[in-house]
Amino acid sequence: MTRPRTPRPAATLAILAIGALTLSACSGANADAEAPQSFDGVTATVTKGDLVGETTVQGTLHYADSYTLKSAFEGVVTALPTPGTTLTQGSHVYTVAGNNTYLLHGSTPAWRAFEEGMSDGEDVTQLETALSELGYFEATPNAHFDWNTIAAIKKWQKALTLTQSGSLPLGTVLFAPEDLRIGALKARVGDNATMETELFTASSSRQVISANLKLSDQALGVVGNSVTVRLPGSAVTTTGTITSVEPPREKASEEGSKETTKERIIPITVTPDDTSALDGLQEASVSLGLTSQTRTGVLSVPLGALVALSSDQFGVEVVDEKGEIRRVPVTVGLFAGDRVEVSGDDIAEGQRVVVPNR
């Protein structure tokens, strides 16, 4: 009689290896936690360090301090700025009925004419400071309008090829804290303007991000805190700083929305740290990552390394130097990006754990 053939040792080992890999890949399978299994797939290292958890909110990138500028004179509009351009200190802004308006830096609006005999005031100091920065005022700026001020105004008027009167009628100077970015035009050259005519929209040339926090996340809205800014259309990220936190208020309902519930929000403003990262973006939706929790000196693994050992127990598959794996139960802590904090008696820094092959 012919005896049944005994499988060759090499073939038997191959079958066992394939079975072991299949068992390892099926995280829901009931495997003996102590039974060694052969593995030569993709692994990652258990690392020890700091983990930072984030809360993500959506924000809008835009130019700061937008407003609509009205005419300071009455008459026909003969010159307007070009939309999208940025005006710097000393730039011509617009002309109505032959009256020119120029941009100077200052936080106090011009509210009176600058002329000999006027009373002292902060607006005079502001004017002299601006003329000094332009190179026309040679003395130390102060609140008194005197012959130094008159001489500086005449030098400026000469450079602008204007009549050298040494005085500035109200409306000649437009004070703004920063350079002025021109938005959409509200009027056209040739229109007849009054003191209430809207000429164009304007804003600071500085870009900021506006976002709303939920009341439950209000502890994250602290002026001076750093945030991660994720720009649209790419994997590029930059950083920003919270520069303003407003009191809680009700969120405005969207147009056409039938939502009746009212949500309380906390508006925040974030100023990007690196403006060069915003090149090419005028207005855009961005994601903000606000630090919600930090864990120092903890063990962590990639999220994909977690397997379900039971309905209430996570674990990882640890691979030893021989390529054998065993399932180790772990306690899960902070989730941060693509990593998760783990701890347990049988988990240690430097161990290799199985991760999905992507």
C-alpha positions in Angstrom: 0.0 0.0 0.0 1.2 3.5 -0.8 1.6 5.8 2.2 0.2 9.3 2.3 2.8 11.9 1.5 3.9 14.1 4.4 4.0 17.9 3.5 7.5 19.3 3.1 8.8 21.4 5.9 9.3 24.5 3.7 5.7 24.4 2.4 4.4 23.9 5.8 6.3 27.0 7.1 5.0 29.1 4.3 1.4 28.2 5.0 1.9 29.0 8.7 3.4 32.4 7.8 0.6 33.4 5.6 -1.9 32.3 8.2 -0.1 34.4 10.8 -0.1 37.5 8.6 -3.8 37.1 7.9 -4.6 36.7 11.6 -2.5 39.8 12.5 -4.3 41.9 9.8 -7.8 41.1 11.2 -7.9 43.2 14.3 -11.3 41.8 15.3 -10.2 38.1 15.4 -10.0 36.3 18.7 -6.3 35.7 19.0 -4.3 34.4 21.9 -2.5 37.5 23.3 0.5 35.5 24.2 0.8 33.3 21.1 3.8 34.4 18.9 3.1 35.2 15.3 5.6 35.8 12.5 5.5 39.3 10.9 7.6 41.2 8.4 5.2 44.0 7.3 5.1 47.8 8.0 5.9 49.0 11.5 6.3 52.2 13.5 8.2 53.1 16.6 6.7 53.8 20.0 8.1 57.3 20.8 8.3 59.3 24.0 7.8 63.1 23.9 5.2 65.9 24.1 1.8 65.7 22.5 -0.4 68.8 21.8 -4.1 68.4 21.3 -6.0 70.9 19.1 -9.5 72.2 18.7 -10.2 73.2 15.1 -12.4 76.1 14.1 -13.1 77.7 10.8 -12.1 81.3 10.1 -12.1 83.9 7.3 -8.9 85.6 6.1 -9.6 89.3 5.2 -8.2 92.8 5.4 -8.6 94.5 8.7 -10.7 97.6 9.6 -12.9 97.8 6.5 -15.1 100.8 6.1 -16.7 103.1 3.5 -15.1 106.5 2.8 -17.3 109.5 2.1 -16.4 112.7 0.3 -15.1 115.6 2.4 -16.1 118.1 -0.3 -19.0 119.0 -2.5 -18.8 119.0 -6.3 -17.8 116.9 -9.2 -15.6 113.9 -8.6 -12.5 114.2 -10.9 -10.1 111.5 -9.5 -10.5 108.3 -7.6 -8.0 105.6 -6.5 -7.6 102.3 -8.3 -9.3 99.3 -6.5 -6.9 96.8 -5.1 -4.0 99.2 -4.7 -2.4 100.2 -1.4 -1.8 103.9 -0.6 1.1 104.8 1.6 1.7 107.9 3.6 1.7 111.1 1.5 -0.3 109.4 -1.3 -3.0 111.3 -3.2 -6.4 109.7 -2.4 -9.1 111.4 -4.4 -10.1 114.8 -5.9 -13.6 116.5 -5.7 -14.2 119.9 -7.2 -10.5 120.6 -7.5 -9.9 119.8 -3.8 -7.3 117.0 -3.2 -7.1 114.7 -0.3 -3.9 113.1 0.9 -3.2 110.2 3.2 -1.2 110.7 6.4 -0.6 108.3 9.3 -2.4 109.0 12.5 -5.1 107.5 14.7 -7.1 110.8 15.4 -9.4 111.8 12.5 -8.9 115.3 11.0 -11.7 117.4 12.4 -10.6 121.0 11.7 -8.4 123.0 9.3 -4.7 123.3 10.1 -3.9 127.0 10.0 -2.1 129.8 11.8 -3.8 130.8 15.1 -5.4 127.4 15.7 -5.4 126.1 19.3 -3.0 123.5 20.5 -4.0 119.9 20.1 -3.1 116.3 19.6 -4.0 116.6 16.0 -1.3 119.1 15.5 1.3 116.8 17.0 0.0 114.1 14.7 0.3 116.3 11.6 3.9 117.4 12.5 4.9 113.8 13.2 3.6 112.7 9.8 5.3 115.6 8.0 8.5 114.7 9.9 8.3 111.1 8.7 8.0 112.5 5.1 11.0 114.6 5.6 9.4 118.1 5.7 9.2 118.9 9.5 12.6 119.5 11.0 11.8 120.4 14.6 10.5 118.2 17.4 6.7 117.6 16.9 4.5 119.2 19.5 0.9 120.3 20.0 1.6 123.9 18.9 1.0 125.1 15.3 3.8 127.6 14.7 6.2 128.8 12.0 7.9 125.4 12.0 4.6 123.8 11.1 3.9 126.4 8.4 7.3 125.9 6.9 6.8 122.1 6.7 3.4 122.4 5.1 4.8 124.8 2.5 7.7 122.4 1.7 5.1 119.6 1.3 2.8 121.7 -0.9 5.8 122.7 -3.1 6.7 119.0 -3.6 3.0 118.4 -4.6 3.1 121.4 -7.0 0.3 123.0 -5.0 -0.1 126.7 -3.9 2.3 127.2 -0.9 -0.3 128.6 1.5 1.1 127.1 4.7 -2.4 125.9 5.7 -4.5 122.8 5.1 -8.3 123.2 4.7 -10.4 120.5 6.4 -10.6 117.5 4.1 -7.1 117.9 2.7 -5.7 115.4 5.0 -7.1 111.9 5.6 -5.6 110.3 8.7 -5.4 106.5 8.9 -3.4 104.4 11.4 -1.8 102.4 8.6 -1.4 102.3 4.8 -4.8 102.2 3.1 -6.0 99.4 0.8 -8.6 100.5 -1.7 -11.6 98.2 -2.1 -14.7 98.6 -4.4 -15.6 102.0 -5.9 -19.0 103.4 -4.8 -18.8 106.4 -7.1 -17.5 107.2 -10.6 -15.4 110.1 -12.0 -17.9 112.7 -13.1 -20.4 112.1 -10.3 -21.7 115.0 -8.4 -20.7 114.4 -4.8 -22.1 115.8 -1.5 -20.6 115.5 2.0 -22.6 112.2 2.4 -21.6 110.6 -1.0 -19.8 107.3 -0.6 -16.7 107.2 -2.7 -15.2 103.8 -2.1 -14.5 101.1 0.5 -11.2 101.0 2.2 -9.3 98.9 4.7 -6.0 98.5 6.4 -3.4 96.7 4.3 -2.9 94.3 7.2 -4.6 90.9 7.0 -6.3 89.2 9.9 -8.5 86.1 10.5 -11.9 86.3 12.1 -13.4 83.2 13.7 -16.0 82.2 16.3 -15.5 80.0 19.3 -18.2 78.0 21.0 -18.9 79.0 24.6 -17.6 75.5 25.6 -14.2 76.5 24.1 -14.0 80.0 25.6 -10.9 79.0 27.6 -9.0 78.7 24.4 -9.6 82.3 23.4 -6.8 84.1 25.2 -5.0 87.1 23.7 -1.4 86.3 23.0 -2.0 82.5 22.4 -0.4 81.0 19.3 -2.6 79.1 16.8 -1.9 77.0 13.8 -3.2 78.4 10.5 -4.0 75.9 7.7 -4.3 77.7 4.3 -6.8 76.5 1.6 -5.8 74.5 -1.4 -2.6 73.1 -0.1 -0.9 71.4 2.9 0.8 74.7 3.8 0.5 75.8 7.4 1.7 78.9 9.2 1.2 80.4 12.6 -0.8 83.3 14.1 -1.5 85.0 17.3 -4.8 85.8 18.9 -4.9 89.6 19.1 -8.6 90.2 20.0 -11.3 88.4 22.0 -14.8 89.9 22.0 -17.6 89.4 24.6 -20.0 86.5 23.9 -22.9 87.3 21.6 -25.6 85.5 19.5 -24.5 84.2 16.2 -26.2 85.9 13.3 -28.5 83.6 11.4 -27.5 82.9 7.7 -29.7 84.5 5.0 -32.5 82.2 4.1 -31.9 79.9 7.1 -35.0 78.6 8.9 -32.9 77.9 12.1 -34.7 79.1 15.2 -32.2 78.1 17.8 -29.8 80.8 18.8 -26.1 80.0 19.4 -23.8 82.0 21.7 -20.4 82.5 20.3 -17.2 84.3 21.1 -15.6 86.2 18.2 -11.8 86.2 18.0 -9.3 87.9 15.8 -6.0 86.2 14.8 -3.1 88.0 13.2 -0.8 85.9 11.0 2.8 85.9 12.1 4.3 85.5 8.6 2.5 87.7 6.0 4.6 86.2 3.2 2.7 82.9 3.7 -0.5 84.8 2.6 0.9 85.9 -0.8 -1.8 85.6 -3.4 -4.7 85.4 -0.9 -7.0 88.4 -0.5 -9.9 86.6 1.2 -10.2 82.9 2.0 -11.6 80.3 4.4 -8.9 78.9 6.6 -8.7 76.4 9.5 -7.4 77.4 12.9 -5.8 74.9 15.3 -6.1 76.1 18.9 -4.1 74.2 21.5 -6.6 72.6 23.9 -4.3 70.2 25.9 -0.6 69.4 26.2 0.9 66.2 27.5 4.7 66.1 28.2 6.9 63.1 28.3 4.3 60.5 27.2 4.5 57.4 25.0 2.6 57.6 21.7 1.9 55.6 18.6 0.3 56.3 15.2 -3.5 56.1 15.3 -3.4 53.2 12.8 -1.5 51.1 15.3 -4.5 50.7 17.6 -6.5 47.5 17.4 -9.6 46.5 19.3 -8.8 43.6 21.7 -12.4 43.6 23.0 -15.4 45.9 23.1 -13.8 48.0 25.8 -10.1 47.4 25.4 -7.6 48.8 22.9 -4.2 47.3 22.2 -1.2 47.4 19.8 0.7 44.6 18.1 4.3 44.7 19.2 6.9 43.2 16.9 10.1 41.8 18.5 13.6 41.4 17.0 12.7 38.0 15.5 9.7 39.4 13.7 7.2 37.7 16.0 4.2 39.8 17.2 2.1 39.8 20.2 -0.9 41.8 21.2 -0.4 44.2 24.1 -3.3 45.9 25.9 -2.8 49.7 26.3 -4.7 52.6 27.9 -5.4 55.4 25.4 -4.9 59.0 26.4 -4.7 62.2 24.4 -5.4 62.1 20.6 -3.2 64.7 18.8 -3.2 64.8 15.0 -2.2 61.4 13.7 -0.8 60.1 17.0 -2.3 58.9 20.2 -1.0 58.7 23.8 -0.7 55.1 25.1 0.4 53.5 28.4 0.6 50.1 29.9 2.8 47.6 31.7 4.0 46.0 28.5 4.5 49.0 26.3 7.8 50.9 26.2 9.8 53.5 24.2 11.5 52.1 21.1 9.2 49.1 20.5 8.0 48.4 17.0 4.3 48.2 16.4 2.3 47.1 13.4 0.7 49.9 11.3 -1.4 49.7 8.1 0.6 49.4 4.8 -0.4 52.6 2.9 
